[in-house]
Amino acid sequence: MTLAERLTLYEKLMRLDKPIGILLLLWPTLWALWLSNYGHPNWMIVWIFVLGTVLMRSAGCVMNDYADRDIDPHVARTKDRPLAAGLVSKKEALLLAAGLALIAFMLILRLNPLTLKLSVVALLLAISYPFTKRFFALPQAYLGIAFGFGIPMAYAAQTGQVPAIAWVLLAANVFWAIAYDTQYAMVDRADDLKIGIKTSALTFGKFDVLAVMICYGLVLSILLWIGRSLYMHWPFYMGLAMAAGLMAYHYQLIKMREPAQCFKAFLHNNWVGAVIFGGIALDFLLRK
């Protein structure tokens, strides 16, 4: 196998060819970077977090495939992944994940001690998440914490502390992750049931669509509370209104539980995160 072919396999293992995970991880981090410093984030910190997001999501994907190496071959959507197909060894995967995590850690060495301490927690969350599907009925909630831990880290990096509102924002991300990853789990419901792993789609059962919409409602409610607490203006609420419209569209996609439409709704959550961030950024921009 040539070096180019090997690098292509690593790229697929890191899911760089499917950036939706990076975006779903990045948007809440950007929300926090802007909110924590009232629309004037430190640009060096922004770039550190953007690069760190790409690296840690890539490491998380590698660890996910390592954890699921005996499961993925039995699932139609994942059977051709490099580790499942035997094209990359277990040792290679672990070394790649460690290398990515090390580079990410080196990036944040310039930040304050509190952020460094929180980064250790973030690493433990990223490593442990793939294994929660074996025993936890709602691994999507754990994913929301792992995917949203950039929120308290962003506050810590820019303010030196993690105020209560950062944890409230993290809670909003947890409900958002449950919503979009339940849509993702609805795609693999039959395979997951056969294999015996835990997912929110299986836990919610016939109430899966209702659960998704309730979680969406909780996301919007929490963000409304944050907006009122921070005295946000009309662009912020316009962003939330647009997000609500997108969520209503997702209901139309998932209500019949057709796998392709559920997957489309999952991918479309990128725009939910984007319009919320757009509302935050525009709000502060117009205050100048």
ZAFI-155813 format. One record per residue (C-alpha): x, y, z; residue in three letters. Coordinates in nm, 4 decimals. Example, Ala and Ser with C-alpha at 12.3 -4.5 7.8 and 13.67 -1.06 7.14 Angstrom:
2
<r px="1.2300" py="-0.4500" pz="0.7800" type="ALA"/>
<r px="1.3670" py="-0.1060" pz="0.7140" type="SER"/>
***
This chain:
288
<r px="0.0000" py="0.0000" pz="0.0000" type="MET"/>
<r px="0.1409" py="0.3412" pz="-0.0987" type="THR"/>
<r px="0.1793" py="0.6316" pz="0.1441" type="LEU"/>
<r px="-0.0972" py="0.8215" pz="-0.0355" type="ALA"/>
<r px="-0.3334" py="0.5260" pz="0.0026" type="GLU"/>
<r px="-0.2436" py="0.4947" pz="0.3719" type="ARG"/>
<r px="-0.3079" py="0.8657" pz="0.4314" type="LEU"/>
<r px="-0.6435" py="0.8363" pz="0.2547" type="THR"/>
<r px="-0.7391" py="0.5593" pz="0.4957" type="LEU"/>
<r px="-0.6386" py="0.7752" pz="0.7913" type="TYR"/>
<r px="-0.8439" py="1.0602" pz="0.6488" type="GLU"/>
<r px="-1.1487" py="0.8340" pz="0.6341" type="LYS"/>
<r px="-1.0786" py="0.7006" pz="0.9825" type="LEU"/>
<r px="-1.0701" py="1.0611" pz="1.1094" type="MET"/>
<r px="-1.3878" py="1.1362" pz="0.9050" type="ARG"/>
<r px="-1.2308" py="1.4428" pz="0.7473" type="LEU"/>
<r px="-1.4318" py="1.3528" pz="0.4386" type="ASP"/>
<r px="-1.7505" py="1.3989" pz="0.6459" type="LYS"/>
<r px="-1.7147" py="1.7348" pz="0.8264" type="PRO"/>
<r px="-2.0652" py="1.7419" pz="0.9786" type="ILE"/>
<r px="-1.9277" py="1.6206" pz="1.3138" type="GLY"/>
<r px="-1.6701" py="1.9012" pz="1.3189" type="ILE"/>
<r px="-1.9422" py="2.1582" pz="1.2559" type="LEU"/>
<r px="-2.1764" py="2.0199" pz="1.5229" type="LEU"/>
<r px="-1.8862" py="2.0356" pz="1.7665" type="LEU"/>
<r px="-1.7700" py="2.3784" pz="1.6524" type="LEU"/>
<r px="-2.0933" py="2.5801" pz="1.6619" type="TRP"/>
<r px="-2.1536" py="2.5566" pz="2.0404" type="PRO"/>
<r px="-1.7878" py="2.6417" pz="2.0997" type="THR"/>
<r px="-1.8276" py="2.9534" pz="1.8844" type="LEU"/>
<r px="-2.1485" py="3.0446" pz="2.0706" type="TRP"/>
<r px="-1.9489" py="3.0367" pz="2.3941" type="ALA"/>
<r px="-1.6475" py="3.2238" pz="2.2563" type="LEU"/>
<r px="-1.8694" py="3.5120" pz="2.1474" type="TRP"/>
<r px="-2.1010" py="3.5168" pz="2.4497" type="LEU"/>
<r px="-1.8196" py="3.4884" pz="2.7050" type="SER"/>
<r px="-1.6474" py="3.8041" pz="2.5837" type="ASN"/>
<r px="-1.9550" py="3.9944" pz="2.4616" type="TYR"/>
<r px="-1.8784" py="3.9639" pz="2.0930" type="GLY"/>
<r px="-1.5078" py="4.0476" pz="2.1186" type="HIS"/>
<r px="-1.3302" py="3.7130" pz="2.1367" type="PRO"/>
<r px="-0.9546" py="3.6866" pz="2.1490" type="ASN"/>
<r px="-0.8748" py="3.5794" pz="1.7929" type="TRP"/>
<r px="-0.5755" py="3.3699" pz="1.8938" type="MET"/>
<r px="-0.8018" py="3.1772" pz="2.1296" type="ILE"/>
<r px="-1.0612" py="3.1403" pz="1.8535" type="VAL"/>
<r px="-0.8072" py="2.9811" pz="1.6196" type="TRP"/>
<r px="-0.6764" py="2.7533" pz="1.8939" type="ILE"/>
<r px="-1.0299" py="2.6310" pz="1.9601" type="PHE"/>
<r px="-1.1123" py="2.5871" pz="1.5915" type="VAL"/>
<r px="-0.8010" py="2.3798" pz="1.5284" type="LEU"/>
<r px="-0.8516" py="2.1938" pz="1.8552" type="GLY"/>
<r px="-1.2075" py="2.1110" pz="1.7536" type="THR"/>
<r px="-1.0902" py="1.9555" pz="1.4268" type="VAL"/>
<r px="-0.8182" py="1.7564" pz="1.6022" type="LEU"/>
<r px="-1.0307" py="1.6314" pz="1.8911" type="MET"/>
<r px="-1.3258" py="1.5400" pz="1.6711" type="ARG"/>
<r px="-1.0848" py="1.3444" pz="1.4506" type="SER"/>
<r px="-0.9374" py="1.1695" pz="1.7536" type="ALA"/>
<r px="-1.2880" py="1.0956" pz="1.8795" type="GLY"/>
<r px="-1.3837" py="0.9357" pz="1.5489" type="CYS"/>
<r px="-1.0767" py="0.7141" pz="1.5571" type="VAL"/>
<r px="-1.1579" py="0.6062" pz="1.9141" type="MET"/>
<r px="-1.5217" py="0.5482" pz="1.8176" type="ASN"/>
<r px="-1.4168" py="0.3142" pz="1.5371" type="ASP"/>
<r px="-1.1710" py="0.1401" pz="1.7689" type="TYR"/>
<r px="-1.4447" py="0.0841" pz="2.0270" type="ALA"/>
<r px="-1.6877" py="-0.0359" pz="1.7574" type="ASP"/>
<r px="-1.4379" py="-0.2466" pz="1.5620" type="ARG"/>
<r px="-1.6354" py="-0.5646" pz="1.6344" type="ASP"/>
<r px="-1.9745" py="-0.3990" pz="1.5749" type="ILE"/>
<r px="-1.9217" py="-0.1927" pz="1.2605" type="ASP"/>
<r px="-1.8710" py="-0.4949" pz="1.0293" type="PRO"/>
<r px="-2.2313" py="-0.5989" pz="1.1044" type="HIS"/>
<r px="-2.3853" py="-0.2586" pz="1.0196" type="VAL"/>
<r px="-2.4447" py="-0.1766" pz="0.6531" type="ALA"/>
<r px="-2.3530" py="0.1919" pz="0.6908" type="ARG"/>
<r px="-2.0262" py="0.1280" pz="0.8752" type="THR"/>
<r px="-1.8947" py="-0.2047" pz="0.7448" type="LYS"/>
<r px="-1.6570" py="-0.0371" pz="0.4984" type="ASP"/>
<r px="-1.4867" py="0.1891" pz="0.7530" type="ARG"/>
<r px="-1.1071" py="0.1336" pz="0.7478" type="PRO"/>
<r px="-1.0831" py="-0.0345" pz="1.0878" type="LEU"/>
<r px="-1.3951" py="-0.2467" pz="1.0391" type="ALA"/>
<r px="-1.2720" py="-0.3587" pz="0.6982" type="ALA"/>
<r px="-0.9303" py="-0.4535" pz="0.8375" type="GLY"/>
<r px="-0.7461" py="-0.1937" pz="0.6300" type="LEU"/>
<r px="-0.6036" py="-0.0207" pz="0.9384" type="VAL"/>
<r px="-0.4713" py="-0.2065" pz="1.2423" type="SER"/>
<r px="-0.5812" py="-0.1499" pz="1.6017" type="LYS"/>
<r px="-0.2312" py="-0.0286" pz="1.6899" type="LYS"/>
<r px="-0.2340" py="0.2231" pz="1.4062" type="GLU"/>
<r px="-0.5718" py="0.3570" pz="1.5183" type="ALA"/>
<r px="-0.4600" py="0.4025" pz="1.8791" type="LEU"/>
<r px="-0.1356" py="0.5730" pz="1.7742" type="LEU"/>
<r px="-0.3260" py="0.8051" pz="1.5411" type="LEU"/>
<r px="-0.5770" py="0.9001" pz="1.8129" type="ALA"/>
<r px="-0.2957" py="0.9619" pz="2.0618" type="ALA"/>
<r px="-0.1046" py="1.1749" pz="1.8130" type="GLY"/>
<r px="-0.4096" py="1.3902" pz="1.7364" type="LEU"/>
<r px="-0.4867" py="1.4375" pz="2.1067" type="ALA"/>
<r px="-0.1239" py="1.5305" pz="2.1778" type="LEU"/>
<r px="-0.1213" py="1.7973" pz="1.9052" type="ILE"/>
<r px="-0.4482" py="1.9370" pz="2.0409" type="ALA"/>
<r px="-0.3009" py="1.9494" pz="2.3922" type="PHE"/>
<r px="0.0098" py="2.1286" pz="2.2637" type="MET"/>
<r px="-0.2159" py="2.3935" pz="2.1094" type="LEU"/>
<r px="-0.3744" py="2.4850" pz="2.4415" type="ILE"/>
<r px="-0.0498" py="2.4953" pz="2.6409" type="LEU"/>
<r px="-0.0559" py="2.8721" pz="2.5793" type="ARG"/>
<r px="-0.3850" py="2.9038" pz="2.7667" type="LEU"/>
<r px="-0.4456" py="2.9427" pz="3.1402" type="ASN"/>
<r px="-0.4253" py="2.6575" pz="3.3970" type="PRO"/>
<r px="-0.8034" py="2.6274" pz="3.4356" type="LEU"/>
<r px="-0.8442" py="2.5658" pz="3.0627" type="THR"/>
<r px="-0.5681" py="2.3043" pz="3.0728" type="LEU"/>
<r px="-0.7429" py="2.1234" pz="3.3592" type="LYS"/>
<r px="-1.0730" py="2.1276" pz="3.1725" type="LEU"/>
<r px="-0.8994" py="1.9927" pz="2.8620" type="SER"/>
<r px="-0.8127" py="1.6762" pz="3.0556" type="VAL"/>
<r px="-1.1815" py="1.6288" pz="3.1351" type="VAL"/>
<r px="-1.2664" py="1.6915" pz="2.7689" type="ALA"/>
<r px="-1.0151" py="1.4256" pz="2.6625" type="LEU"/>
<r px="-1.1589" py="1.1708" pz="2.9062" type="LEU"/>
<r px="-1.5098" py="1.2425" pz="2.7780" type="LEU"/>
<r px="-1.4011" py="1.1996" pz="2.4154" type="ALA"/>
<r px="-1.2241" py="0.8712" pz="2.4884" type="ILE"/>
<r px="-1.5006" py="0.7227" pz="2.7012" type="SER"/>
<r px="-1.8048" py="0.8242" pz="2.4948" type="TYR"/>
<r px="-1.7801" py="0.5392" pz="2.2380" type="PRO"/>
<r px="-1.8064" py="0.2810" pz="2.5158" type="PHE"/>
<r px="-2.1264" py="0.4244" pz="2.6687" type="THR"/>
<r px="-2.3349" py="0.2574" pz="2.3982" type="LYS"/>
<r px="-2.2753" py="-0.0733" pz="2.5755" type="ARG"/>
<r px="-2.4538" py="0.0152" pz="2.8993" type="PHE"/>
<r px="-2.6107" py="0.3654" pz="2.8972" type="PHE"/>
<r px="-2.9655" py="0.4002" pz="2.7654" type="ALA"/>
<r px="-2.9037" py="0.7578" pz="2.6441" type="LEU"/>
<r px="-2.5464" py="0.7746" pz="2.5121" type="PRO"/>
<r px="-2.6579" py="1.0796" pz="2.3132" type="GLN"/>
<r px="-2.6726" py="1.2764" pz="2.6397" type="ALA"/>
<r px="-2.3131" py="1.1805" pz="2.7143" type="TYR"/>
<r px="-2.2255" py="1.2839" pz="2.3593" type="LEU"/>
<r px="-2.3832" py="1.6232" pz="2.4252" type="GLY"/>
<r px="-2.1545" py="1.6766" pz="2.7230" type="ILE"/>
<r px="-1.8503" py="1.5596" pz="2.5264" type="ALA"/>
<r px="-1.9401" py="1.7683" pz="2.2207" type="PHE"/>
<r px="-2.0238" py="2.0709" pz="2.4336" type="GLY"/>
<r px="-1.7281" py="2.0727" pz="2.6683" type="PHE"/>
<r px="-1.5694" py="2.3389" pz="2.4533" type="GLY"/>
<r px="-1.8270" py="2.5712" pz="2.6134" type="ILE"/>
<r px="-1.6831" py="2.5796" pz="2.9680" type="PRO"/>
<r px="-1.3334" py="2.5667" pz="2.8180" type="MET"/>
<r px="-1.4099" py="2.8756" pz="2.6061" type="ALA"/>
<r px="-1.5306" py="3.0680" pz="2.9106" type="TYR"/>
<r px="-1.2268" py="2.9554" pz="3.1089" type="ALA"/>
<r px="-0.9859" py="3.0537" pz="2.8307" type="ALA"/>
<r px="-1.1265" py="3.4044" pz="2.7927" type="GLN"/>
<r px="-1.2380" py="3.4939" pz="3.1455" type="THR"/>
<r px="-1.0356" py="3.2673" pz="3.3737" type="GLY"/>
<r px="-1.3524" py="3.1223" pz="3.5262" type="GLN"/>
<r px="-1.6565" py="2.9160" pz="3.4358" type="VAL"/>
<r px="-1.9732" py="3.1049" pz="3.5382" type="PRO"/>
<r px="-2.3084" py="2.9366" pz="3.5883" type="ALA"/>
<r px="-2.4336" py="3.0551" pz="3.2493" type="ILE"/>
<r px="-2.1638" py="2.8439" pz="3.0790" type="ALA"/>
<r px="-2.3098" py="2.5289" pz="3.2347" type="TRP"/>
<r px="-2.6588" py="2.6396" pz="3.1324" type="VAL"/>
<r px="-2.5336" py="2.6790" pz="2.7748" type="LEU"/>
<r px="-2.3792" py="2.3319" pz="2.8012" type="LEU"/>
<r px="-2.7210" py="2.1977" pz="2.9054" type="ALA"/>
<r px="-2.8715" py="2.3484" pz="2.5902" type="ALA"/>
<r px="-2.6094" py="2.1662" pz="2.3857" type="ASN"/>
<r px="-2.6876" py="1.8378" pz="2.5596" type="VAL"/>
<r px="-3.0530" py="1.8614" pz="2.4556" type="PHE"/>
<r px="-2.9508" py="1.9624" pz="2.1033" type="TRP"/>
<r px="-2.7191" py="1.6612" pz="2.0784" type="ALA"/>
<r px="-2.9925" py="1.4276" pz="2.2011" type="ILE"/>
<r px="-3.2199" py="1.5680" pz="1.9295" type="ALA"/>
<r px="-2.9835" py="1.5428" pz="1.6336" type="TYR"/>
<r px="-2.8135" py="1.2208" pz="1.7371" type="ASP"/>
<r px="-3.1498" py="1.0535" pz="1.7948" type="THR"/>
<r px="-3.2242" py="1.1370" pz="1.4312" type="GLN"/>
<r px="-2.8924" py="0.9732" pz="1.3438" type="TYR"/>
<r px="-2.9757" py="0.6691" pz="1.5586" type="ALA"/>
<r px="-3.3137" py="0.6346" pz="1.3858" type="MET"/>
<r px="-3.1203" py="0.5517" pz="1.0682" type="VAL"/>
<r px="-2.9514" py="0.2492" pz="1.2291" type="ASP"/>
<r px="-3.2398" py="0.1387" pz="1.4507" type="ARG"/>
<r px="-3.2761" py="-0.2097" pz="1.2967" type="ALA"/>
<r px="-2.9021" py="-0.2823" pz="1.3039" type="ASP"/>
<r px="-2.8590" py="-0.1478" pz="1.6582" type="ASP"/>
<r px="-3.1478" py="-0.3594" pz="1.7826" type="LEU"/>
<r px="-2.9957" py="-0.6691" pz="1.6231" type="LYS"/>
<r px="-2.6502" py="-0.6013" pz="1.7641" type="ILE"/>
<r px="-2.7774" py="-0.5090" pz="2.1100" type="GLY"/>
<r px="-2.6228" py="-0.1658" pz="2.1662" type="ILE"/>
<r px="-2.7976" py="0.1204" pz="2.3414" type="LYS"/>
<r px="-2.9277" py="0.4293" pz="2.1602" type="THR"/>
<r px="-3.1845" py="0.6977" pz="2.2339" type="SER"/>
<r px="-3.3892" py="0.5891" pz="1.9307" type="ALA"/>
<r px="-3.4349" py="0.2473" pz="2.0893" type="LEU"/>
<r px="-3.4873" py="0.3884" pz="2.4389" type="THR"/>
<r px="-3.7541" py="0.6355" pz="2.3271" type="PHE"/>
<r px="-3.9185" py="0.3733" pz="2.1052" type="GLY"/>
<r px="-4.2421" py="0.4942" pz="1.9500" type="LYS"/>
<r px="-4.1947" py="0.8304" pz="2.1226" type="PHE"/>
<r px="-3.8681" py="0.9033" pz="1.9392" type="ASP"/>
<r px="-4.0077" py="1.1830" pz="1.7205" type="VAL"/>
<r px="-4.1819" py="1.3410" pz="2.0196" type="LEU"/>
<r px="-3.8603" py="1.3203" pz="2.2212" type="ALA"/>
<r px="-3.6650" py="1.4936" pz="1.9443" type="VAL"/>
<r px="-3.9136" py="1.7802" pz="1.9317" type="MET"/>
<r px="-3.9234" py="1.8146" pz="2.3125" type="ILE"/>
<r px="-3.5436" py="1.8362" pz="2.3164" type="CYS"/>
<r px="-3.5564" py="2.1009" pz="2.0449" type="TYR"/>
<r px="-3.8072" py="2.2935" pz="2.2559" type="GLY"/>
<r px="-3.5784" py="2.2750" pz="2.5582" type="LEU"/>
<r px="-3.2844" py="2.4017" pz="2.3525" type="VAL"/>
<r px="-3.4818" py="2.7065" pz="2.2425" type="LEU"/>
<r px="-3.6192" py="2.7678" pz="2.5930" type="SER"/>
<r px="-3.2735" py="2.7605" pz="2.7501" type="ILE"/>
<r px="-3.1302" py="2.9900" pz="2.4835" type="LEU"/>
<r px="-3.4210" py="3.2300" pz="2.5322" type="LEU"/>
<r px="-3.3398" py="3.2409" pz="2.9026" type="TRP"/>
<r px="-2.9733" py="3.3061" pz="2.8249" type="ILE"/>
<r px="-3.0722" py="3.5827" pz="2.5844" type="GLY"/>
<r px="-3.2819" py="3.7540" pz="2.8494" type="ARG"/>
<r px="-3.0092" py="3.7108" pz="3.1103" type="SER"/>
<r px="-2.7470" py="3.8719" pz="2.8844" type="LEU"/>
<r px="-2.9836" py="4.1416" pz="2.7527" type="TYR"/>
<r px="-2.9472" py="4.0247" pz="2.3961" type="MET"/>
<r px="-3.1211" py="4.2197" pz="2.1197" type="HIS"/>
<r px="-3.3385" py="4.1357" pz="1.8188" type="TRP"/>
<r px="-3.0694" py="3.9653" pz="1.6013" type="PRO"/>
<r px="-3.0222" py="3.6989" pz="1.8687" type="PHE"/>
<r px="-3.3948" py="3.6272" pz="1.8814" type="TYR"/>
<r px="-3.4151" py="3.6324" pz="1.5023" type="MET"/>
<r px="-3.1504" py="3.3594" pz="1.4998" type="GLY"/>
<r px="-3.3566" py="3.1550" pz="1.7448" type="LEU"/>
<r px="-3.6689" py="3.2054" pz="1.5324" type="ALA"/>
<r px="-3.4824" py="3.0788" pz="1.2264" type="MET"/>
<r px="-3.3592" py="2.7806" pz="1.4273" type="ALA"/>
<r px="-3.7178" py="2.7068" pz="1.5318" type="ALA"/>
<r px="-3.8218" py="2.7117" pz="1.1672" type="GLY"/>
<r px="-3.5468" py="2.4646" pz="1.0788" type="LEU"/>
<r px="-3.6534" py="2.2399" pz="1.3645" type="MET"/>
<r px="-4.0098" py="2.2422" pz="1.2347" type="ALA"/>
<r px="-3.8732" py="2.1369" pz="0.8957" type="TYR"/>
<r px="-3.6874" py="1.8512" pz="1.0649" type="HIS"/>
<r px="-4.0159" py="1.7299" pz="1.2079" type="TYR"/>
<r px="-4.1505" py="1.7009" pz="0.8556" type="GLN"/>
<r px="-3.8439" py="1.4965" pz="0.7614" type="LEU"/>
<r px="-3.8485" py="1.2530" pz="1.0540" type="ILE"/>
<r px="-4.2188" py="1.2068" pz="1.1270" type="LYS"/>
<r px="-4.2433" py="0.8990" pz="0.9023" type="MET"/>
<r px="-3.9112" py="0.7619" pz="1.0389" type="ARG"/>
<r px="-3.7764" py="0.6967" pz="0.6901" type="GLU"/>
<r px="-3.3987" py="0.6401" pz="0.7369" type="PRO"/>
<r px="-3.2820" py="0.8588" pz="0.4478" type="ALA"/>
<r px="-3.4977" py="1.1485" pz="0.5672" type="GLN"/>
<r px="-3.3835" py="1.1056" pz="0.9272" type="CYS"/>
<r px="-3.0235" py="1.1214" pz="0.8096" type="PHE"/>
<r px="-3.1027" py="1.4336" pz="0.6092" type="LYS"/>
<r px="-3.2476" py="1.5954" pz="0.9222" type="ALA"/>
<r px="-2.9349" py="1.5020" pz="1.1174" type="PHE"/>
<r px="-2.7077" py="1.6638" pz="0.8592" type="LEU"/>
<r px="-2.9321" py="1.9700" pz="0.8433" type="HIS"/>
<r px="-2.8642" py="2.0453" pz="1.2107" type="ASN"/>
<r px="-2.5495" py="2.2197" pz="1.0943" type="ASN"/>
<r px="-2.7762" py="2.5057" pz="0.9889" type="TRP"/>
<r px="-2.9412" py="2.5165" pz="1.3307" type="VAL"/>
<r px="-2.6043" py="2.5774" pz="1.4924" type="GLY"/>
<r px="-2.5104" py="2.8256" pz="1.2208" type="ALA"/>
<r px="-2.8179" py="3.0481" pz="1.2481" type="VAL"/>
<r px="-2.7923" py="3.0573" pz="1.6277" type="ILE"/>
<r px="-2.4295" py="3.1659" pz="1.5983" type="PHE"/>
<r px="-2.5227" py="3.4150" pz="1.3271" type="GLY"/>
<r px="-2.7777" py="3.5739" pz="1.5593" type="GLY"/>
<r px="-2.5229" py="3.5991" pz="1.8418" type="ILE"/>
<r px="-2.2506" py="3.7441" pz="1.6207" type="ALA"/>
<r px="-2.4814" py="3.9943" pz="1.4495" type="LEU"/>
<r px="-2.6243" py="4.1065" pz="1.7815" type="ASP"/>
<r px="-2.2822" py="4.2071" pz="1.9130" type="PHE"/>
<r px="-2.1664" py="4.3424" pz="1.5761" type="LEU"/>
<r px="-2.4545" py="4.5898" pz="1.5613" type="LEU"/>
<r px="-2.3695" py="4.7200" pz="1.9079" type="ARG"/>
<r px="-2.0398" py="4.8655" pz="1.7879" type="LYS"/>
***
